[in-house]
Amino acid sequence: MRMPIPAFAAPALAAAALLASATNAAAVDATYDTEKGRIRVQTIVDGLSHPWGMAFLPDGRMLVTERDGNLRLIGNGRVSEPLAGVPEVDVGGQGGLLDVAVDPSFVQSRMVYLSYSEEGRSGNSTAVARGRLSEDGTRLTGVEVIFSQKPKLDSSMHFGSRLVFDRQGHLFITLGERSHARFRDQAQQLDSHLGKLIRIWPDGSVPEDNPFAGRRDALPEIWSYGHRNIQGAALDPDTGVLWINEHGPRGGDEINIPEAGKNYGWPVVSHGVNYDGSPVGTGKREAPGMVGPIHQWTPSIGVSGMAFYTANAIPGWRGDIFVGGLAIPKLVRLERDGERITGSEDLLEDLALRIRQVTQGPDGALYLLTDESDGEILRIGPAS
C-alpha cells in the first residue's frame, strides 16, 4: 500500500510519501484532538523487531535499525531485507544495534553511521562505525570503527546512544554509564568514557577545541560528563546547540543543554532516588560546580528520542520539542521560551506503545518508532 502524497508536501519531497505499510491493514489509524490542533496517527510499517534508530535519506527513504542487529531500508513500497556489511553486534539486555545517522554530505559520500554494543575481551561497550551505502541500497561497504567507548565492562545496560551532527560537521555521540553501582562513579572521571557526551570529527579524529584535548589526565573525545544514560538528542533549530535527554533512576529524567567541559552531576546529585529507594550520591539535587537540568520528570517516563518541530504541517507545534516515553508509554510535547520549558502536553497515552525515537520527516510529519517485538513506524500529520 502506498501512502498518499500529503497536500502540504512540496513536489521535491514527494519521495517521502512512498513509505509503505508492511501489512494490508494499518495497526493504528486514529485522530486526536490536541491543545494545538487535530492530528491523525497512522501505522505505515509494522513487524519490526524493537526498532531503535531512524534516519531519512535525501530521496525520502528511511534507514531503520533493529536492536537485534538488522539495518533496513524502507520506502518505495517495501521494507528491505537486512542490509549486508553491518558490524557484528553484541545483542543482549539493552545492547544491540542502536542509532543510525546519515552524513550531512551524503549525496557525495553516501556515508552512514551506526552506534551499537561492541564485544571485547573484558566485556562490551558502545561503538560507532561508518560505511558507504551501496547504490542499490543492499549493503554497507568500507565499514570502519571510528569510536569505541573505554573501558569495556561486563554489563548489558546503559549504552546510550544517539548520533547527531552539528552545523560545523562535528559528530556528537551520547553514552551511558553502564548502570552498575560498582563502576557508575566513572561518570565523574575524565579518564573514562562512561557517562559522557563525545564530540569527534566524522573520521574519528578529535577536534582541537574539545574542552579536554591536550590534557594527559583526560580522554580528548569528551565534551561533557556526569551523565547517566542519554537516549535523546537534537539540535536547537534557532541556535544550532545540542539538547539531550537522559534517564534518571527512580525519578529525575532530565533535559540538559550540554556545554563544553561541564559536569551534569551523576551519580553525585539527582532529582531521583535509587531503585531500592536509597539516596543517590549525596542525596541532594544540586551541588557547586555541577549543572542542573533545565527540565526533569518525577516519576520517570523513561525518556528516549528527541525532535524539534520546525515544519508548517501542524502550525501550532512549530518550535516545540517532542520526547518519547518508554516507562510511561507516550509522546510528550514541550513548549519552550528559549532555553526554558514553559508547558507540556501528553499525547498517545491510550496506544500504550513505548516510543523509542522521534524524527521529523521531509514531508513535515513526525515519525515515531515503537519499541516492541512487533515494532511500528507511526506517522503523525494533520487530521485534514
C-alpha positions in Angstrom: 0.0 0.0 0.0 1.4 3.4 -1.0 0.9 6.4 1.2 -0.8 9.4 -0.5 1.3 12.4 -1.0 0.3 14.9 1.7 -1.1 18.2 0.3 1.4 20.2 2.3 4.4 18.3 0.8 6.5 20.1 -1.8 6.9 18.2 -5.1 10.6 17.7 -4.3 9.6 15.9 -1.1 7.2 13.5 -2.8 9.5 10.6 -2.3 8.9 10.7 1.4 5.3 9.8 0.7 6.4 6.4 -0.7 6.8 4.9 2.7 4.5 1.9 2.7 2.8 -0.4 5.1 4.3 -3.9 5.6 0.8 -5.2 6.1 -2.6 -4.8 4.4 -4.2 -3.1 7.3 -2.8 -0.4 9.5 -2.5 -1.3 13.2 -3.1 2.4 14.1 -5.3 4.9 12.2 -6.8 7.4 14.6 -7.4 11.1 15.0 -6.8 13.1 18.2 -7.7 16.5 19.4 -4.7 18.2 20.9 -4.2 21.5 22.5 -2.8 22.9 19.3 -4.9 21.2 16.6 -6.4 17.9 15.4 -3.9 15.2 14.3 -4.0 11.9 12.5 -1.8 9.0 13.7 -1.2 6.1 11.3 0.9 2.9 11.2 2.9 3.0 8.0 5.2 0.0 8.8 4.9 -2.8 11.4 6.6 -6.1 12.0 9.9 -4.6 13.1 11.9 -6.1 15.9 12.5 -3.5 18.6 13.4 -0.7 16.1 15.8 1.8 17.7 17.0 4.5 15.3 15.9 6.0 12.0 17.3 8.5 9.5 15.8 9.8 6.3 17.9 9.8 3.1 17.7 12.7 0.7 15.4 10.8 -1.6 12.8 10.3 1.2 13.6 6.7 2.0 14.4 5.8 5.6 17.1 3.7 7.3 15.9 2.0 10.4 17.9 -0.1 12.9 16.5 -3.1 14.8 18.1 -3.8 18.1 18.8 -7.4 17.2 21.4 -6.2 14.6 19.5 -5.5 11.4 19.6 -2.3 9.4 16.7 -1.9 6.9 15.9 0.4 4.1 12.3 1.4 4.0 10.5 3.1 1.1 9.4 2.7 -2.5 6.6 0.4 -1.3 8.7 -2.1 0.7 10.8 -3.0 3.7 14.2 -4.3 2.6 15.9 -7.5 3.8 18.6 -6.7 6.4 21.5 -4.8 4.7 24.8 -6.6 4.5 28.0 -5.2 5.9 26.6 -4.1 9.3 29.3 -4.6 12.1 29.0 -7.5 14.4 26.7 -6.5 17.3 26.7 -7.9 20.9 23.0 -8.3 21.4 21.7 -8.7 25.0 19.7 -6.7 27.5 19.7 -3.1 26.4 22.5 -3.8 23.9 22.3 -4.2 20.2 22.2 -2.1 17.1 21.3 1.3 18.3 21.2 4.6 16.4 21.8 5.5 12.7 22.8 8.8 11.2 23.3 10.0 7.6 26.4 12.1 6.8 25.5 15.8 6.1 27.3 15.3 2.7 25.5 12.0 1.9 24.8 12.9 -1.7 28.5 13.0 -2.3 29.8 10.5 0.2 26.9 8.0 0.8 28.3 7.6 4.3 26.1 6.1 7.1 27.0 6.0 10.8 25.8 3.3 13.3 26.1 3.0 17.0 26.0 -0.4 18.6 27.1 -2.5 21.5 30.6 -4.0 20.7 32.0 -7.1 22.4 35.6 -7.1 23.7 37.8 -9.3 25.8 36.8 -7.6 29.1 33.1 -7.1 28.3 31.3 -4.7 25.9 30.7 -1.0 25.3 29.2 1.4 22.8 31.0 1.8 19.5 30.4 3.8 16.3 31.2 2.6 12.8 30.6 4.2 9.4 30.3 2.8 5.9 29.1 3.7 2.4 25.6 2.7 1.4 25.8 0.9 -1.9 24.0 2.4 -4.9 21.5 -0.4 -4.9 20.8 0.0 -1.2 21.6 -3.5 -0.2 24.9 -3.2 1.8 27.4 -1.0 3.6 30.9 -1.1 2.2 34.3 0.0 3.6 33.0 -0.2 7.2 35.3 1.1 9.8 35.0 1.7 13.6 35.6 5.4 14.4 34.9 5.3 18.1 34.9 2.7 20.9 33.9 3.5 24.4 36.5 2.8 27.1 36.6 0.8 29.3 34.7 -2.3 28.2 32.7 -3.8 31.1 30.5 -6.8 31.9 27.1 -5.1 31.7 24.0 -5.3 29.5 22.7 -1.9 30.4 23.0 1.8 29.7 24.7 2.0 26.3 23.2 5.4 25.3 23.2 6.1 22.3 22.2 8.8 19.8 24.3 10.2 16.9 23.9 13.9 15.9 25.9 16.1 13.5 26.1 19.8 14.4 26.3 22.6 11.8 30.1 22.6 11.8 30.2 18.9 10.9 31.2 17.5 14.4 29.6 14.2 15.4 28.1 14.0 18.9 27.8 10.5 20.4 25.7 10.1 23.6 26.8 7.4 26.0 25.6 5.7 29.2 27.5 4.9 32.5 26.6 1.2 32.2 24.3 1.3 35.3 26.0 -0.9 37.9 27.0 0.9 41.2 30.4 -0.7 41.1 31.5 1.4 38.1 29.0 4.2 37.6 31.2 6.6 39.5 33.3 6.7 36.4 30.8 9.2 35.0 32.7 11.7 37.1 36.2 10.5 35.9 37.8 12.1 32.8 39.9 9.1 32.1 36.8 7.0 31.3 34.1 7.4 28.5 31.4 6.1 30.9 28.6 8.7 31.4 30.0 11.1 28.8 28.9 13.0 25.8 31.5 12.7 23.0 32.4 15.1 20.2 34.6 13.9 17.3 35.1 14.5 13.6 33.4 12.1 11.2 36.6 10.2 10.7 37.0 9.7 14.5 39.7 12.3 15.0 39.4 14.8 17.9 38.6 18.5 17.3 41.4 20.7 18.7 38.9 22.8 20.6 37.4 20.0 22.6 37.5 21.0 26.3 39.9 18.3 27.4 42.0 17.9 24.3 45.7 18.0 25.2 45.3 17.0 28.8 47.1 13.9 29.9 44.6 13.1 32.6 41.5 13.1 30.3 40.2 11.4 27.2 40.2 14.0 24.5 36.9 13.0 22.9 34.9 14.1 26.0 32.6 17.1 25.5 30.7 16.9 28.9 30.4 14.5 31.8 28.3 13.4 34.8 25.6 11.8 32.6 23.6 8.7 33.3 22.1 7.3 30.1 21.5 9.7 27.2 18.9 8.4 24.8 17.6 11.5 23.1 19.5 14.3 21.3 18.7 17.0 18.8 19.9 20.4 17.6 18.0 23.6 18.6 16.9 24.9 15.2 17.3 28.5 16.3 20.9 28.3 17.8 22.3 25.0 16.4 23.2 24.0 20.0 22.7 20.4 21.1 20.0 19.4 23.6 19.8 16.0 25.2 17.5 13.9 27.4 18.7 11.3 29.8 17.3 8.6 32.1 17.1 9.2 35.8 16.8 6.3 38.2 13.5 6.2 40.1 12.6 9.8 39.1 14.7 12.5 37.7 14.7 12.0 34.0 16.4 15.2 32.6 16.7 17.5 29.7 20.1 19.2 29.5 21.9 21.6 27.2 25.4 20.2 27.5 28.2 22.8 27.4 31.9 22.1 26.8 33.6 20.8 29.8 30.7 21.0 32.2 29.7 18.4 34.8 26.0 17.4 34.9 26.1 15.7 38.3 25.5 11.9 38.0 25.9 10.0 40.3 26.6 12.7 42.9 23.3 14.5 42.6 19.9 13.6 41.1 16.3 14.6 41.3 15.5 10.8 41.7 16.4 8.1 44.1 17.9 4.6 43.5 15.5 1.8 42.6 15.7 0.5 46.2 14.6 3.9 47.5 18.1 4.9 48.8 19.5 8.3 48.1 21.7 8.9 45.0 25.2 10.0 45.9 24.9 12.9 48.3 21.1 12.7 48.4 20.9 16.3 47.1 19.6 17.7 43.8 22.4 20.1 43.2 26.0 20.8 44.2 28.6 23.5 43.4 30.3 23.0 40.1 27.5 20.8 38.8 24.9 21.9 36.2 21.3 21.1 36.9 18.7 20.1 34.3 16.5 22.7 32.6 13.6 20.2 32.9 13.0 17.0 34.8 10.4 14.3 35.2 9.5 12.7 38.5 8.2 10.0 38.3 10.4 8.9 35.4 8.8 8.5 32.0 11.8 6.7 30.5 12.8 9.4 28.0 14.0 8.3 24.6 14.2 10.1 21.3 14.0 13.9 20.8 13.0 16.2 18.0 12.4 19.9 17.5 9.4 20.5 15.2 10.2 23.1 12.6 7.6 22.3 9.8 4.3 24.0 8.9 2.2 20.9 8.5 0.9 21.3 12.1 1.4 25.1 12.7 0.6 25.0 16.4 3.5 22.7 17.0 6.1 24.8 15.3 9.1 25.4 17.7 8.0 22.7 20.2 10.1 19.7 21.4 8.9 16.1 21.2 10.2 13.4 23.5 9.2 9.7 23.7 8.3 7.8 26.8 9.3 4.2 27.5 8.5 3.5 31.1 5.3 5.5 30.8 4.4 4.9 27.1 3.5 8.2 25.5 4.7 11.1 23.4 5.4 14.4 25.2 5.1 17.8 23.6 7.1 20.5 25.3 6.6 24.2 24.8 9.6 26.5 25.4 10.8 30.1 25.6 14.4 30.0 24.5 16.1 27.6 26.9 13.2 27.5 29.4 10.4 24.8 29.2 7.1 26.6 29.7 4.5 23.9 29.1 3.8 20.2 28.5 1.2 18.0 26.8 1.0 14.2 26.9 -0.1 12.5 23.7 -1.0 9.0 22.5 -1.2 7.6 26.0 -4.1 5.3 25.0 -2.0 3.5 22.5 0.3 2.2 25.3 3.2 1.9 22.9 6.8 2.5 24.1 8.2 5.4 22.0 11.9 4.8 21.2 12.6 7.6 18.7 11.0 10.7 17.3 12.1 12.3 13.9 10.6 15.0 11.7 10.2 13.8 8.2 10.8 15.7 5.0 7.1 15.9 4.4 6.6 17.9 7.7 5.1 15.0 9.6 6.5 13.4 12.8 7.6 9.8 12.6 7.9 7.6 15.7 9.4 4.2 16.4 7.7 1.9 18.9 10.0 -0.3 21.0 8.0 -3.6 20.7 8.7 -7.1 19.4 6.2 -6.2 16.7 7.5 -2.6 16.4 5.9 0.0 14.2 6.7 3.3 12.5 3.9 5.8 13.2 3.3 8.9 11.2 1.7 12.0 12.8 0.2 14.6 10.4 -2.7 17.0 10.4 -6.1 15.3 10.5 -7.2 17.2 7.4 
